[in-house]
Amino acid sequence: MKLQFLIGALALSMASAELHPALIAADKSAAAPVSPADAHFVRFIEASGGEPAIRKRTTRQTKGRISIPSMGINGSLEILQSATGKTVQTFELGPGVTFAMGSDGAIVWMRIPGLGVQEMEGDQRRQFVEDSDLYRMLNLSSRFTRKDVKGPKSLGAVECDVVVGTTKEGKTETFFFARSNGLLIRWDREILTQTGAWAPGETWLEDYRTVDGLKVPFKIRQMKPDSDAFEIEIHEIRHGVPVPDNKFTKPAA
């Protein structure tokens, strides 16, 4: 079983080129000219607490519940992240059933019930490393060779500014930022599924709350692909948690 597709949503816990007034202000305050598309990423970072406050948090502990309908799973999760690129993620999926993934900054591993410990490689490793980055939201825009502003588009009662980014591999990702506050509420991108194939994904970020001066989504729903749909409800987030390095080390078995 592979639960890697969950981590993209948590690392976070992110037409018309017309700009919202707040975006124009963000553009003027920048040291260098900011493109219309980049202005939305800048506003998202500021709405989330600002880069200095984000970088100030060098460790994060996240606890919550997870539901995976296609597997009939309801369990708990705990994720530890470090600014050094280290992470360990533990999922309690039933009595005596514990799935874990982690990285010590070099080796990326997963421990699967009944199969033992394995190292991740290729696309699986790359996606895990990207999605586990504690500061990922600060680097979202730089991943794209092209960025275009689309929309606006209404998602239910929320009017959104839409940005489409294209990577050097030609893959596109679509970001829906709430016009009212600049926060990211939906992120569409290709996701590596449990079968090892890429499929269109749709992730919703909801119930933003303030934790240590940062805005963090406490509810995350991956709606597509259907086979990998899940819902996460976060109960607790703590920053500055002391974590010994051996917590991230690949287990012996």
Disulfide bonds with the S-S distance in Angstrom:
none
